[in-house]
Amino acid sequence: MSIMSMRERNQGITTKIIIGLIIIAFAFFGLGSITTFLTPVAKVATVNGEDVTSAEMEVAVERNRRMMLQQGMTPETIDEDALRQEVLETLITRTLLTQAVEGLGLTASDASLDKALLETDVFQVNGAFDPNQYRLVLASAGYNPLSYREDLRIDQSLGQLAEAIQASAFITSAESERTSSLSRQTRDVAYMTFTAEAVDAEVALGEDEALEFYEDNRGQFFSEETVDIEYVQLSQAAMMAEVEVSNQMLESFYRDRLDVYTSAERRQIAHILVAVTDDKDMQTARQEVEDIQRALTNGEDFATLAEARSDDPGSAVNGGDLGYIEPGIFVAPFEAAALELTNVGEVSSPVETEYGVHLIRLTNLDPAEVSSFEAVAVEVEQAFREEAVRERFVEVMSELDELAFEDDDLSGIETQLNLNIQRMDGVTRQSNQGIFASAKIKDAVFSPDLLLDGNNSSVIETQTGEAFVVRVSAYQESSLKTFEMVEEEINQRLRAEKLAAMIRIKADEAVAMLDAGSTTRTVAEQFDVEWSVSGGMTRYQSDLPKTLVDQAFAMPKPSPGSKSVGLAELSNTEVAVISITNVNNPEPIVDPIGGNNPLAQFLASQRGSQEFQAFQASLEQLGQIQGSGS
């Protein structure tokens, strides 16, 4: 479903939220655009005399929070303090870079902005730029065309700065050749692995060791508190299913609410804009529009004139077409004039807005249309059932609340309201199954009123059209588990720790022997462990553990006739002793004439990124920044 179709079908809160999330997913919340709609408030930082406002801060925080939620995080897992600090630092960096761009006189051309707008995927429908989609997306994100265009200009200017700095980086032939040689380096490696199985027989626990650990760490062995609960459930959906309906009743319901099943009138418009700029005032714009009006009177085509003379590039390429208008997308004078047009082909008088002077043409008019009963029969029945039980549901919920307050248990509710008592046993605070997926129900169950006093809850209404009353039938407090209950767990933990320590001791002893001059054969015999050999090991070898390969190439090159020795911890129960006897550096690949070396280009790109980061750091060091928290 497209953003446009969602707005056509539903203007409710849910749809607006969905649209907002889609906008955020496409990263269209700029850092400065939405703040024009907020009341000016205090600054949160000052960068070289320029304020970063609280309005900018709140917009950016909300944008980042929603993106984190889109990526699967939950509100509880978001560190609000860390989020706000990160956003503030980002705003400060953006301000510093924007100031640098302005100081260098960098800007983006109108042609570049037009091209970016036309090629932006989220502004397209069926692969082509769509003016209605364009304005709908901007309006949903809190932009107008001019404010978005200005933010886009800043972003492109920042891109120019980054590209210029990165493009200035270079790698010498010597650096490229050295890196090429190192990347293809091979090493002759031998390794022996100490495992838990090899030392298992040497590990034993003292007679009272587990008990001593238990006594010293009692806080680790408390059981989690649990509750057994009873509850009754009042379901609006169940009540709706019991409503008796007939075609006659539904048709009468439909006729009484024809306005609900009538689609709104739809207007497609086009416009020509003569924009007010630094070089063109409103009076000049009026005169130019009058000239366009004369051309229209003389029979010239509106679309052709729009393409040639309109200052709105987003619509000019399509003959000024703005698609079907939606309430609230356009500024008030423009929208009012568009709605006054009554005949297809009619052109408005000049309309003045904050952007300039417009001529608006009605290109298509779809009148309001009443859906037939047959087309909306399913919706009608759903609405009929909802209305039929709405008042009764509230009445029963009120009775349920009274009975819950008056009775000591749920038996009276079961008898008088015919609601079955249901049960859940062994529920913990971490449970999230069944009705415990509702935070409101979980909070009620573990409240002192239910947990300690044994009362029924008041009615708990959920967003799914259901109401619950719950009570705690049994409560098991958190308590210290007996030693016998956890003895096996402690034994396993202590044994694992001793095994890991023993493995490391033996590996360290093997390294010490090798460093002292013992041969690999002597060490192998001492510990009854065999050596494995990997001749010509490469940095990218995939048939061996990555930790082993990484450590082998992190160790120093051995001097002639000797070996380099080290350790690699492969897991908690596995440590490898590594011996390197030879390192082979192949001849470097000489840069080709003309410098078309992919490796050199990659290294230069990496260095360019580092230099741009260094440039940002220098701006922060030299700038006068207040409020960064650093």
C-alpha positions in Angstrom: 0.0 0.0 0.0 1.4 3.4 -1.0 1.5 6.4 1.3 -0.9 8.1 -1.1 -3.5 5.3 -1.0 -3.4 5.2 2.7 -4.3 8.9 3.0 -7.1 8.4 0.4 -8.6 5.6 2.5 -8.1 6.9 6.0 -7.3 10.2 7.6 -7.2 8.7 11.1 -4.6 8.8 13.8 -3.3 5.2 13.0 -2.7 6.0 9.4 -0.9 9.2 10.2 1.4 7.3 12.5 2.1 4.7 9.8 2.9 7.5 7.3 5.2 9.1 9.9 7.1 5.8 10.4 7.5 5.3 6.6 8.8 8.9 6.3 11.3 8.2 9.1 12.4 4.9 7.5 13.3 6.9 4.4 15.3 9.3 6.5 13.4 12.4 5.5 13.4 14.2 8.8 16.0 16.8 8.3 17.6 18.4 11.3 16.4 21.9 10.6 13.2 21.8 8.6 10.5 20.8 11.1 11.7 23.2 13.7 10.0 26.0 11.8 6.7 24.6 13.0 7.6 24.7 16.6 7.5 27.5 19.1 11.0 29.0 19.6 12.5 27.8 22.9 15.8 27.9 24.8 19.0 26.8 23.2 20.8 23.6 24.1 24.2 24.6 22.7 26.0 27.4 21.0 28.5 26.8 18.2 30.7 29.7 17.3 27.9 32.1 18.3 25.2 30.2 16.5 22.5 28.6 18.7 21.3 25.0 18.5 17.8 25.3 19.7 15.8 22.9 21.9 13.3 22.6 19.0 16.0 21.2 16.7 17.1 18.9 19.5 13.6 17.5 20.2 12.9 16.9 16.5 16.2 15.0 16.1 15.8 13.0 19.3 12.3 11.9 18.2 13.5 11.0 14.8 16.4 8.8 16.1 14.1 7.2 18.7 11.6 6.2 16.1 14.3 4.8 13.8 15.6 2.7 16.8 12.1 1.4 17.3 11.9 0.6 13.6 15.1 -1.5 14.0 13.5 -3.7 16.6 14.4 -2.0 19.9 11.8 -1.4 22.5 11.2 1.8 24.5 12.5 0.1 27.6 15.9 -0.7 26.0 16.6 2.8 24.7 19.0 4.7 26.9 17.4 8.1 26.8 20.5 10.0 28.2 22.8 8.3 25.8 20.4 9.0 22.9 20.1 12.7 23.7 23.9 13.1 24.1 24.5 11.4 20.8 21.9 13.6 19.1 23.4 16.8 20.6 26.9 15.9 19.4 25.5 15.2 15.9 23.7 18.6 15.8 26.9 20.4 16.9 28.9 18.6 14.2 26.4 19.4 11.5 26.4 23.1 12.6 30.2 23.2 12.5 30.3 21.6 9.0 27.5 24.0 7.7 29.5 27.0 9.0 32.6 25.6 7.2 30.6 25.2 3.9 29.3 28.7 4.1 32.8 30.1 4.9 34.1 28.3 1.8 31.3 29.6 -0.4 30.1 26.1 -1.4 26.5 25.7 -2.6 24.4 23.4 -4.7 22.9 24.5 -8.0 19.2 24.6 -8.7 19.7 22.1 -11.5 21.4 19.7 -9.0 18.5 20.1 -6.6 15.9 19.5 -9.3 17.7 16.3 -10.4 17.8 15.0 -6.9 14.1 15.7 -6.3 13.1 13.9 -9.5 15.3 10.9 -8.8 14.2 10.4 -5.1 12.5 7.1 -4.9 10.0 8.1 -2.2 8.7 10.9 -4.4 7.9 8.4 -7.2 4.9 6.3 -8.2 5.5 3.5 -10.6 9.1 4.6 -11.2 8.2 8.2 -12.1 8.2 11.4 -10.1 4.7 12.1 -8.9 3.9 15.7 -7.8 1.1 14.6 -5.5 3.3 12.0 -3.8 6.0 14.6 -3.5 3.8 17.1 -1.6 2.2 14.4 0.4 5.5 13.1 1.7 6.8 16.6 2.5 3.6 17.6 4.3 3.6 14.3 6.3 7.2 15.0 7.4 6.5 18.6 8.4 8.1 20.2 5.3 7.0 22.6 2.7 8.7 22.5 -0.7 10.9 25.5 0.0 12.1 24.4 3.4 12.9 20.9 2.1 14.7 22.4 -0.9 16.8 24.5 1.5 17.8 21.5 3.6 18.6 19.5 0.5 20.9 22.4 -0.7 22.8 22.2 2.6 23.1 18.5 2.5 24.5 18.6 -1.1 26.9 21.3 0.0 28.1 19.2 2.8 28.6 16.4 0.4 30.7 18.6 -1.8 33.0 19.4 1.2 33.3 15.7 2.2 34.1 14.7 -1.4 36.7 17.4 -1.9 38.6 16.5 1.3 38.4 12.7 0.6 39.5 13.2 -3.0 42.6 15.1 -1.9 43.9 12.0 -0.1 46.5 9.8 -1.9 48.7 6.7 -1.3 52.3 6.6 -2.5 53.4 3.7 -4.6 55.7 2.5 -1.8 52.7 2.3 0.6 50.5 0.5 -1.9 53.2 -2.0 -2.7 54.0 -2.6 1.0 50.3 -3.2 1.7 50.0 -5.5 -1.3 52.9 -7.6 -0.1 51.6 -7.8 3.5 48.1 -8.7 2.4 49.6 -11.7 0.5 52.0 -12.7 3.3 52.1 -16.3 4.3 53.4 -17.9 7.5 54.5 -21.4 8.5 52.6 -22.1 11.6 52.4 -25.0 14.0 49.9 -25.1 16.8 48.9 -27.5 19.7 45.5 -27.2 21.4 44.8 -27.8 25.1 41.2 -28.8 25.6 39.0 -29.6 28.6 39.0 -33.3 27.8 42.8 -33.4 28.0 42.9 -32.1 31.5 39.6 -33.4 32.9 41.2 -36.1 34.9 43.5 -33.6 36.7 40.6 -31.5 38.0 38.9 -32.4 41.3 36.7 -30.4 43.7 37.4 -30.3 47.4 34.9 -32.1 49.7 33.3 -28.9 51.0 34.2 -26.6 48.1 30.7 -26.4 46.7 29.2 -25.8 50.1 31.7 -23.0 50.8 30.8 -21.4 47.5 27.1 -21.6 48.3 27.6 -20.0 51.7 29.7 -17.2 50.3 27.3 -16.5 47.4 23.8 -17.0 48.8 22.5 -14.0 46.9 22.9 -15.9 43.6 20.6 -18.7 44.6 17.3 -17.1 45.4 14.2 -18.4 43.5 12.1 -16.0 41.5 8.8 -15.0 43.1 5.7 -16.5 41.3 2.0 -16.1 41.5 -1.0 -18.3 40.5 -3.8 -16.1 39.2 -7.5 -16.3 38.3 -9.2 -14.0 35.9 -12.4 -13.3 34.0 -12.5 -11.9 30.5 -15.2 -9.7 29.0 -14.9 -9.6 25.2 -16.5 -7.1 22.9 -15.9 -9.3 19.9 -17.7 -12.2 21.6 -20.7 -10.0 22.3 -20.7 -8.8 18.7 -20.8 -12.4 17.4 -24.0 -13.0 19.4 -25.9 -10.0 17.8 -28.7 -11.1 15.6 -28.8 -9.4 12.2 -31.0 -9.4 9.1 -30.6 -7.8 5.6 -33.5 -5.5 6.4 -31.8 -4.3 9.6 -28.5 -3.8 7.8 -30.0 -1.9 4.9 -31.8 0.4 7.2 -28.6 1.0 9.1 -26.8 1.8 5.8 -29.5 4.3 4.6 -29.3 6.2 7.9 -25.6 6.6 7.5 -25.1 7.3 3.8 -22.6 10.0 4.5 -20.2 7.4 6.0 -20.3 5.4 2.8 -19.9 8.3 0.4 -16.5 9.0 -1.0 -15.3 12.6 -0.9 -15.0 14.8 -4.0 -11.6 14.6 -5.6 -9.9 17.4 -7.4 -6.8 17.2 -9.7 -5.1 20.5 -10.2 -2.1 22.0 -12.0 -0.4 25.4 -11.3 2.1 27.9 -12.6 4.2 29.5 -9.9 6.1 32.7 -10.3 8.3 32.7 -7.2 9.3 35.7 -5.1 13.0 35.7 -4.7 15.8 38.1 -3.7 15.9 39.2 -7.3 12.1 39.3 -7.9 9.6 41.1 -5.6 5.9 40.5 -5.4 5.0 43.3 -7.8 7.3 41.9 -10.5 5.8 38.4 -10.0 2.3 39.8 -10.4 3.3 41.4 -13.7 4.8 38.2 -15.0 1.7 36.3 -14.0 -0.5 38.8 -15.9 1.7 38.2 -19.0 1.0 34.5 -18.6 -2.7 35.1 -18.3 -2.6 37.0 -21.6 -0.9 34.1 -23.2 -3.6 31.8 -21.9 -6.3 34.1 -23.2 -4.6 34.0 -26.6 -5.0 30.2 -26.7 -1.6 29.0 -25.5 -1.6 25.7 -23.6 -1.5 25.8 -19.8 0.8 22.7 -19.5 3.2 24.1 -22.1 3.4 27.5 -20.3 3.9 25.7 -16.9 6.8 23.7 -18.3 8.4 26.8 -19.7 7.7 29.4 -17.1 6.8 27.9 -13.7 9.3 28.3 -10.9 8.1 25.0 -9.3 10.5 22.4 -10.8 8.7 19.5 -9.2 5.5 20.1 -11.1 6.8 22.1 -14.2 8.2 18.9 -15.8 4.7 17.5 -15.8 2.9 20.6 -17.1 2.3 22.0 -13.6 0.4 18.9 -12.5 0.0 18.6 -8.7 -2.1 15.5 -8.7 -5.2 15.2 -6.6 -5.2 17.7 -3.7 -5.5 16.6 -0.1 -6.7 18.8 2.8 -3.9 20.6 4.6 -1.2 19.9 2.1 -1.2 23.4 0.6 -1.1 26.8 2.3 -4.5 28.2 3.0 -4.9 30.8 0.2 -3.8 28.3 -2.4 -6.1 25.6 -1.1 -9.1 28.0 -0.9 -8.6 29.1 -4.5 -8.3 25.5 -5.7 -11.5 24.5 -4.0 -13.4 27.4 -5.6 -12.9 26.1 -9.1 -16.0 24.4 -10.4 -15.4 23.5 -14.0 -12.7 21.3 -15.5 -10.3 23.5 -17.4 -11.1 26.6 -15.3 -8.1 28.7 -14.3 -8.1 30.8 -11.1 -7.3 34.5 -10.8 -3.7 35.1 -9.5 -3.3 33.7 -6.0 -0.6 35.2 -3.8 1.1 33.1 -1.2 4.4 33.3 0.8 6.1 31.5 -2.2 4.9 33.9 -4.9 2.0 34.2 -7.3 0.1 31.2 -8.7 -2.3 30.4 -11.5 -4.3 27.3 -10.6 -6.1 25.1 -13.2 -8.7 22.4 -12.4 -7.7 19.5 -14.6 -10.1 16.8 -13.3 -13.0 16.6 -11.0 -14.3 13.3 -9.5 -17.7 14.1 -7.8 -18.6 12.5 -4.5 -19.9 9.0 -5.0 -22.2 6.8 -2.8 -21.0 3.2 -2.4 -23.8 0.7 -3.0 -25.0 -1.4 -0.1 -23.7 -4.6 -1.8 -20.2 -3.0 -2.1 -19.9 -2.2 1.6 -22.1 -4.9 3.1 -19.3 -6.4 5.2 -18.3 -3.0 6.6 -22.0 -2.2 7.3 -22.5 -5.4 9.3 -19.3 -4.8 11.3 -20.4 -1.3 12.1 -23.9 -2.5 13.0 -22.6 -5.1 15.4 -20.2 -2.6 17.0 -22.9 -0.1 17.6 -25.3 -2.8 18.8 -23.0 -3.8 21.7 -21.2 -0.6 22.4 -23.6 0.6 25.2 -24.1 -2.9 26.5 -20.4 -3.5 26.7 -19.9 -0.4 28.8 -22.9 -1.4 31.0 -21.5 -4.9 31.6 -18.1 -3.5 32.2 -19.5 -1.3 34.9 -21.3 -4.2 36.5 -18.1 -6.2 36.4 -16.2 -3.4 38.1 -18.8 -3.2 40.9 -18.8 -7.0 41.5 -15.0 -7.0 41.5 -15.0 -4.4 44.3 -17.8 -6.1 46.4 -16.7 -9.7 46.2 -13.8 -11.5 47.8 -13.2 -13.7 44.8 -14.5 -14.2 41.2 -17.3 -16.7 41.9 -20.0 -14.1 42.0 -18.9 -12.6 38.7 -18.9 -16.1 37.2 -22.4 -16.7 38.4 -24.0 -13.3 37.7 -22.3 -12.4 34.4 -21.7 -15.9 33.0 -18.0 -15.3 32.6 -15.8 -18.4 33.1 -13.0 -18.2 35.6 -9.6 -18.9 33.9 -6.3 -19.7 35.6 -2.6 -19.3 35.1 -0.1 -20.8 37.5 3.6 -20.1 38.2 3.6 -16.7 36.6 6.7 -14.4 37.1 7.4 -10.8 36.6 9.2 -11.7 33.4 6.3 -13.7 31.9 4.8 -12.3 28.8 2.5 -15.0 27.6 -1.3 -14.8 27.3 -2.8 -11.9 29.2 0.6 -11.1 30.7 1.5 -9.6 27.4 -0.4 -6.6 28.7 1.7 -4.4 30.9 -1.4 -3.1 32.7 -2.4 -6.5 33.8 1.1 -7.4 34.9 1.4 -4.2 36.9 -2.0 -4.9 38.6 -1.1 -8.5 39.5 2.2 -7.5 41.2 0.7 -4.5 43.0 0.4 -4.7 46.8 -3.4 -4.5 46.5 -3.5 -7.9 44.8 -0.2 -9.4 45.9 -0.4 -8.7 49.6 -4.0 -7.8 50.4 -5.6 -10.4 48.2 -8.1 -8.1 46.5 -9.7 -8.4 43.1 -8.4 -5.9 40.6 -10.6 -3.2 39.2 -11.6 -3.6 35.5 -8.6 -3.5 33.2 -9.5 -2.5 29.7 -7.1 -3.4 26.8 -6.8 -1.9 23.4 -8.2 -5.0 21.8 -11.7 -4.4 23.0 -11.5 -6.7 26.1 -11.8 -6.1 29.8 -10.3 -8.2 32.6 -10.6 -8.6 36.3 -7.7 -10.6 37.9 -6.8 -11.8 41.4 -3.9 -13.6 42.9 -4.9 -17.0 44.2 -1.4 -18.0 45.5 1.9 -16.2 46.0 5.3 -17.8 46.3 7.8 -15.3 47.6 11.4 -15.3 46.4 13.4 -17.5 48.8 16.8 -19.0 49.2 17.1 -22.3 47.5 18.6 -25.1 49.7 22.1 -26.3 49.0 20.8 -29.6 47.8 18.7 -27.9 45.1 21.7 -26.1 43.6 24.6 -28.4 44.5 24.9 -29.9 41.0 24.7 -26.4 39.4 27.6 -25.2 41.7 29.7 -28.3 41.0 29.4 -27.8 37.3 30.3 -24.1 37.6 33.3 -24.7 39.8 34.5 -27.5 37.7 34.3 -25.4 34.5 36.3 -22.6 36.2 39.0 -25.1 37.3 39.2 -26.7 33.9 39.6 -23.3 32.2 42.3 -22.3 34.7 44.1 -25.7 34.3 44.1 -25.3 30.5 45.6 -21.9 30.7 48.3 -23.0 33.2 49.4 -25.8 30.9 49.4 -23.6 27.8 51.5 -21.0 29.7 53.9 -23.7 30.7 54.2 -24.9 27.1 55.0 -21.4 25.9 57.6 -21.0 28.7 59.3 -24.2 27.6 59.4 -23.1 24.0 60.7 -19.7 24.9 63.4 -21.4 27.0 64.6 -23.3 23.9 62.8 -26.6 24.2 61.9 -28.3 20.9 58.3 -28.7 19.7 58.8 -32.5 20.0 59.9 -32.2 23.7 56.9 -30.0 24.5 54.5 -32.3 22.7 55.8 -35.3 24.7 55.7 -33.4 28.0 52.0 -32.6 27.6 51.0 -35.6 25.5 49.5 -33.2 22.9 50.2 -33.4 19.1 51.2 -30.4 17.0 49.2 -29.5 13.9 51.0 -27.8 11.0 49.7 -25.2 8.6 52.4 -24.4 6.1 51.9 -21.2 4.1 49.0 -20.0 6.2 47.3 -16.9 4.7 45.5 -14.1 6.5 42.2 -15.2 4.9 42.4 -18.9 5.6 38.9 -20.1 6.4 39.5 -23.8 7.4 41.0 -22.8 10.8 39.5 -20.8 13.7 39.6 -17.1 12.9 41.0 -16.4 16.4 43.9 -18.7 15.7 44.6 -17.1 12.3 44.3 -13.6 13.6 46.7 -14.3 16.5 49.2 -16.0 14.2 49.4 -12.9 12.0 49.5 -10.5 15.0 52.6 -12.2 16.4 56.1 -10.8 15.6 58.2 -12.2 12.8 60.8 -14.6 14.2 64.4 -13.9 13.8 66.4 -16.3 11.5 66.8 -19.7 13.0 64.3 -19.1 15.8 60.6 -19.1 16.3 57.9 -16.8 17.5 55.6 -18.2 20.2 52.2 -17.1 21.5 48.7 -18.1 22.7 45.2 -17.9 21.2 42.2 -18.4 23.4 39.7 -20.2 21.1 37.0 -20.6 23.8 36.6 -21.0 27.5 37.7 -24.6 27.3 40.2 -24.5 24.4 43.6 -22.7 24.2 46.1 -23.0 21.3 49.8 -22.6 21.6 51.2 -21.2 18.4 54.7 -21.4 17.0 55.8 -19.5 13.9 59.0 -20.5 12.2 58.9 -18.7 8.9 57.3 -15.6 7.3 57.2 -15.2 3.5 56.6 -11.7 2.0 56.0 -12.1 -1.7 57.3 -9.5 -4.2 55.1 -6.5 -4.3 52.8 -5.8 -7.2 54.2 -2.7 -8.9 51.6 0.0 -9.6 50.7 0.0 -13.3 51.4 3.0 -15.5 48.6 5.5 -15.1 47.9 4.6 -11.5 44.8 2.4 -12.1 45.4 0.2 -9.1 42.3 -0.9 -7.3 44.1 -1.5 -4.0 45.7 1.9 -4.1 42.3 3.5 -4.8 40.7 1.6 -1.9 43.5 2.7 0.5 43.2 6.3 -0.7 39.5 6.2 -0.1 40.1 4.9 3.4 42.6 7.6 4.1 40.3 10.2 2.7 37.6 9.1 5.1 40.1 9.4 8.0 41.1 12.9 6.8 37.5 14.1 6.7 37.1 12.8 10.3 40.2 14.6 11.3 38.8 17.8 9.6 35.7 17.4 11.7 37.8 16.9 14.9 39.8 20.1 14.1 36.6 22.1 13.7 35.5 20.9 17.2 38.9 21.7 18.7 39.2 25.2 17.2 35.5 26.1 17.6 33.9 27.8 20.5 31.3 25.3 21.7 29.1 25.6 24.7 26.6 23.0 25.9 28.1 19.9 24.3 28.6 18.2 27.7 32.1 17.3 26.8 
